[in-house]
Amino acid sequence: MRRWLADTGWRHLVGIAMLAFALFPLIFVISASVNPRGTLTASATLFDGASLDNYLKLFTTPTLPYTRWFANTMIIAGATAVLTVLLAASAAYAFSRFRFKGRRLGLLGLLLVQMFPQVLGAVAIFLLMARIKGVFPGIGLGTQWGLVMVYLGGAMGVNTYLIKGFFDSIPHELDDAAKVDGASHTRIFFTIILRLGAPVLAVIGLLAFINTVNEFLVASVILQSPSEHTLAVGLYTLISERLSANWGVFAAGALIGAIPSVLLFRFLQRYIVSGLLRGSVKG
Amino acid sequence: MRLGAHRPRLATGRPTSTTALIGKILLLGAINALGVFGLLTAFAVGDWGVFGFVALATVAADYVYFSKRIEAGKYLLPGLLFLLVFQVYIVFHTVTAAFTNVGDGHNLDKPRALEHLLAISEKRVPDSPLYQIVVVTGSDGTLELLATDPQGAVTLNGEPVTKGVTRDSTGKATAVDGYRTLQLRDLTTRQEEVFDLRVPLGAQGALRTQDGVTGFLARPTLRHDAAADTLTDVASGKVYRASSSGYYVASDGTNLTPGWTENVGFGNFARVLTDTRLRGPFVSVFIWTFVFAALSVVFNFAIGLLLALALNKPGMKGRNIYRSLLVLPYAVPSFLSALVWTGMLNQTFGFVNQTLLGGADVPWLNDPWLAKGSVLLVNLWLGFPYMFLVCTGALQAIPSELNEAAKIDGASAWQHFRRITLPLLLVSTAPLLIAAFAFNFNNFTVIYFVTGGGPNLPEAPITLGSTDLLISMVYKLAFGGAGREWGFASAMSAMIFVIVAAISAFGLRRTRSLEETYS
């Protein structure tokens, strides 16, 4: 028994303790979302009654365009993730497979510029988007495509660096063989590099998606009318107005809003560790 | 597979398929069309900055994608364009603003501020004639004044009109061809715009209206002396002088608003050190930012590592269940979790006090020290799964020979961990730890959603709290309620940027993770 404790038992103790820590907020949210009274006070008692009122309110209250928020978030985060992967991967391909002037400096410069968080530039972003609206109304202030473009400004940087590390570990012999067979560099990129680099691309795409879903400040600066809001902005305004009273509805909205990220995470989890470590450490 | 006498084609020879070529031409055609559209509209609205950029970007795209010599550029250009506009330009704009006093009351440049001051000082010229007014709107939606003077002459925006005017029984012009007359309902919704309307009438002054029904001749009560750069109140004779503070200031210290954007050099940077009321709170925010970032990384890494070690035993029962449940906090969007924690830690209604502690009254978010602990706790919850994943990966990458060698040499479990596992783990995860430090240094989400920076420091001249990080302080300066100070906020932004960049550069150099780049 003592040997079991020293060998395996403590592992379960640590695991169970951390499970309790990790899961109790989630259990609290689930309980709050089905709480019929829907206030913060009432939610303090776990599973005090069960009803779907809060969920119904989400989809039926006219002043609460939850469905729109959800759709907006999916469109914006999906587009940002896909385009981020494309931009960062093609830049990484250039840095990994071509030798050109300013390559070293360029890579360092990318990392450096991205250290400037967009939160700090929010004022400048607002003024810039207002200006772009004057010329390209479709992608200026108050449009979802405008927001996606702002996010794409941060697409390179660390992402390119991580992907480049991964691409570097793809043997050059494969490229050479394809070249001998007459493949152009475009073809090598799309058929060899992108395919073999799928693990790291999945990770970068997943992180871009989650980060975009999470982003609050720039979204609140650029999207102004309530029906254009993302989940982050919409749900925050919902409870910042009346924290206690709207708690149940918020909990329901939060649960549904978290589903896409969690599912995506489940599918891509196995790539995360290998993608991150292989990209950051050469090996 | 091609065999035989063919000479292998090298990278320079590239057979492009016809479909690829057509696709390329179509895509570039679309880009050029967009470029021309942008040029035309930028020209029409007179935005030369955008005009220049669109022209350069279009030419660059054509050059790079039609050139046979440029290869890497084809893959870099799209990302670079976004980077230039939404990062480089934003950094540039912010750094420029850092040297000015731009913000509420200082948003205009000096000529525009002067024009505005004169316009808002305008008052009705005593005993001047009253005009009968209707507000009309042209096809482009701008408002214009259709005025009938006491003699019955009609002007539209100061220009006499004779044709197409509809008059009512009193002779007042009520409509004119090509324009729509605003009804009372429109007038109330566009009140401010109507109030700001002014029709310059040369030396006499300007025609203005306050209700959209009667108009009057108005003249500024301030007189500008261009040589001395002073404004004189015509009635009282009070003189306001242009000052380096960006205001016209009178000798008794009163100033006219709005002021203008004035260059203040390093004033914003010096202010945090010289303003004695600001210095104390700033220093505490500054220190807390470092403490928060460092402790977050240490705690998250320690717990993540402990878990990874605990669950790193092949064949352990339930290992997969542990793993998939433990990463849930990382998968849930962090703004949602942060908001949930805010509710749970609420002093009076929260789950933690009410249920877990059986009705306790612990001020989790309202006591300065407890609040600091709470944000660290929430951040641990949000961040430990990431470190767990990373450590698990790194543990599995440690060569098994090393572990066996340690066993043969009779190393104790602690020695094994201390001398072999930890050093190797630190080497492989160092770049990620530095990135995590930089991320937490600017972790706006946790602070903003959990405590909002509070509880507030009573002595600070601006709203600052004891859990505020530099980044949330900047947010409050730039977007907080009254007296937004964009110049000052920009200076702080630039400073944070330099700190984070320096720390990261130093850290990355130390870990030599950029080694490959330098080869």
Interface residues (C-beta under 8 A of the other chain):
Chain A: T8 W10 R11 H12 V14 G15 M18 L19 F21 A22 L23 P25 L26 F28 V29 A32 T39 L40 T41 S43 A44 T45 L46 L87 A88 S90 A91 Y93 A94 F95 F98 F100 R103 R104 G106 L107 L108 L110 L111 L112 V113 Q114 M115 F116 P117 Q118 V119 L120 G121 A122 V123 A124 I125 L127 L128 R131 I132 G134 V135 F136 M149 V150 L152 G153 G154 A155 M156 V158 T160 G165 D168 K179 V180 D181 G182 A183 S184 H185 T186 F189 I210 V213 N214 F216 L217 L231 A232 L235 Y236 I239 L243 S244 W247 F250 A251 A254 G257 A258 S261 V262 F265 R266 Q269 I272 V273 S274 L276 L277 S280 V281 K282 G283
Chain B: R2 P8 R9 L10 A11 G13 R14 P15 T16 A20 F37 G38 T41 A42 V45 D47 G49 V50 V54 E71 A72 G73 K74 Y75 L76 P78 G79 L80 F82 L83 V85 F86 Q87 V88 Y89 I90 V91 H93 T94 A97 I303 L306 L307 A310 L311 K313 M316 G318 Y322 S324 L325 L326 V327 L328 P329 Y330 A331 V332 P333 S334 F335 L336 S337 L339 V340 W341 T342 G343 M344 N346 F349 G350 F351 Q354 T355 W381 F384 P385 L389 V390 T392 G393 A394 A397 S428 T429 P431 L432 A435 A438 N442 F444 T445 Y448 F449 I471 V474 Y475 A478 F479 W486 A489 S490 S493 I496 F497 V500 A501 S504 A505 L508 S513 L514 E515 E516 T517 Y518
